[in-house]
Amino acid sequence: MEPDVPPFYSLRGKNVLLATDGKPSSEKAMWVAIELSKQLGSKLVVLMVISDKLSDDEKKSQIREAKKKLNAIVDQATDHGVDVTALLEGGSPNETIVFAIERLNAGLLVVGTSEKSRLDRVLIGSVSEHVVRNSPCSVVVVK
């Protein structure tokens, strides 16, 4: 028996949420999110989270960089005909992304992932892995 798989048109009226850290490894995820938004006729919401565990000076620096990166993503999406909104939030990236899904009416989440060593995954964990396990919507993980 085939599983009951919702068709992509069931995502119409919902947003595509791109959760990004702005690193070069997440650029592919940006392009996937832009293309999916175009294909689905969905608004793209780009979310970047600044960790609340940083010092004040580190936060200020990260916020400046994040704003530049978000503006660049907004420009790319707009140039490709996608309705886009960018959000910069503070907190735990793991929890902030998961909680944002429902709040932002996301029907699909797009995240990038980079290759980490097994030790890094054990000691630090992976935001992508946490989000996949806890997301209330489908997640596209882009390598």
C-alpha positions as CSV (number, residue, x, y, z in Angstrom):
1,M,0.0,0.0,0.0
2,E,1.4,3.4,-1.0
3,P,1.8,6.0,1.8
4,D,-0.5,9.0,1.8
5,V,1.8,11.7,0.5
6,P,0.4,15.2,0.3
7,P,0.9,16.8,-3.1
8,F,2.9,19.9,-3.3
9,Y,-0.2,22.0,-4.2
10,S,-1.3,21.4,-0.6
11,L,1.5,23.8,0.3
12,R,-0.1,26.7,-1.6
13,G,-1.0,29.5,0.7
14,K,1.8,28.6,3.0
15,N,5.3,30.1,3.0
16,V,8.6,28.5,2.2
17,L,10.9,29.1,5.2
18,L,14.7,29.3,4.5
19,A,16.6,29.0,7.8
20,T,20.2,30.1,7.0
21,D,23.4,30.9,8.9
22,G,24.6,32.9,5.9
23,K,27.7,30.7,5.5
24,P,28.9,29.9,1.9
25,S,27.8,26.3,2.5
26,S,24.2,27.5,2.8
27,E,24.1,29.2,-0.6
28,K,22.8,26.2,-2.4
29,A,19.9,26.1,0.1
30,M,19.1,29.7,-0.8
31,W,18.8,28.8,-4.5
32,V,16.7,25.8,-3.7
33,A,14.4,27.9,-1.6
34,I,14.1,30.6,-4.2
35,E,13.2,28.0,-6.9
36,L,10.7,26.1,-4.7
37,S,9.0,29.5,-3.8
38,K,8.7,30.3,-7.5
39,Q,7.4,26.8,-8.4
40,L,4.9,26.8,-5.6
41,G,3.8,30.4,-5.9
42,S,4.7,30.8,-2.3
43,K,6.2,33.7,-0.3
44,L,9.8,33.1,0.8
45,V,10.6,33.9,4.5
46,V,14.3,34.0,5.3
47,L,15.2,33.5,8.9
48,M,18.6,34.0,10.4
49,V,19.1,33.4,14.2
50,I,21.9,35.0,16.3
51,S,22.8,32.8,19.2
52,D,21.9,34.3,22.6
53,K,25.1,32.7,24.0
54,L,27.4,35.2,22.4
55,S,29.0,38.2,24.2
56,D,27.5,41.6,23.5
57,D,30.4,42.6,21.2
58,E,30.1,39.3,19.3
59,K,26.3,39.8,18.9
60,K,26.8,43.3,17.5
61,S,29.3,42.0,15.0
62,Q,27.1,39.1,14.1
63,I,24.0,41.3,13.7
64,R,25.9,43.6,11.3
65,E,27.1,40.7,9.2
66,A,23.7,39.0,9.3
67,K,21.9,42.1,8.0
68,K,24.3,42.3,5.0
69,K,23.7,38.6,4.2
70,L,20.0,38.9,4.6
71,N,19.9,41.9,2.3
72,A,21.9,40.0,-0.3
73,I,19.4,37.0,-0.1
74,V,16.4,39.4,-0.4
75,D,18.0,41.0,-3.5
76,Q,18.6,37.6,-5.1
77,A,15.0,36.4,-4.4
78,T,13.5,39.7,-5.6
79,D,15.6,39.6,-8.8
80,H,14.1,36.2,-9.5
81,G,10.5,37.4,-9.0
82,V,9.9,35.9,-5.5
83,D,8.0,37.8,-2.8
84,V,10.4,37.6,0.1
85,T,10.7,38.8,3.8
86,A,13.8,38.5,5.9
87,L,13.8,38.1,9.7
88,L,16.7,38.3,12.1
89,E,16.0,36.8,15.5
90,G,18.0,36.0,18.7
91,G,18.0,32.8,20.7
92,S,18.8,29.2,20.3
93,P,18.9,28.4,16.6
94,N,17.5,24.9,17.2
95,E,14.4,26.1,19.1
96,T,13.9,29.4,17.3
97,I,13.7,27.8,13.9
98,V,11.3,25.1,15.0
99,F,9.0,27.6,16.8
100,A,9.1,29.9,13.8
101,I,7.6,27.3,11.4
102,E,4.1,27.6,12.7
103,R,4.3,31.3,13.6
104,L,5.4,32.1,10.1
105,N,2.9,29.8,8.4
106,A,5.6,27.7,6.8
107,G,4.5,24.6,4.8
108,L,8.1,23.8,3.9
109,L,11.4,24.4,5.5
110,V,14.7,24.6,3.6
111,V,18.0,24.3,5.4
112,G,21.6,23.8,4.4
113,T,24.0,21.5,6.0
114,S,27.8,21.2,5.9
115,E,29.9,18.2,6.4
116,K,30.9,17.8,10.1
117,S,33.0,15.2,11.6
118,R,31.3,12.6,13.8
119,L,33.0,14.2,16.9
120,D,31.6,17.7,15.9
121,R,28.1,16.2,15.6
122,V,28.4,14.5,19.0
123,L,29.9,17.4,20.9
124,I,28.2,20.4,19.1
125,G,25.2,18.8,17.5
126,S,23.6,19.9,14.2
127,V,21.0,22.5,13.8
128,S,19.8,20.8,10.6
129,E,19.5,17.4,12.4
130,H,17.5,18.9,15.3
131,V,15.2,20.8,13.0
132,V,14.5,17.7,10.9
133,R,13.6,15.7,14.0
134,N,11.4,18.3,15.5
135,S,9.8,20.2,12.6
136,P,6.0,20.1,12.2
137,C,6.4,20.5,8.4
138,S,8.4,18.8,5.7
139,V,12.1,19.8,5.5
140,V,14.4,20.0,2.5
141,V,18.0,19.6,3.6
142,V,20.5,20.8,1.0
143,K,24.1,19.6,0.9
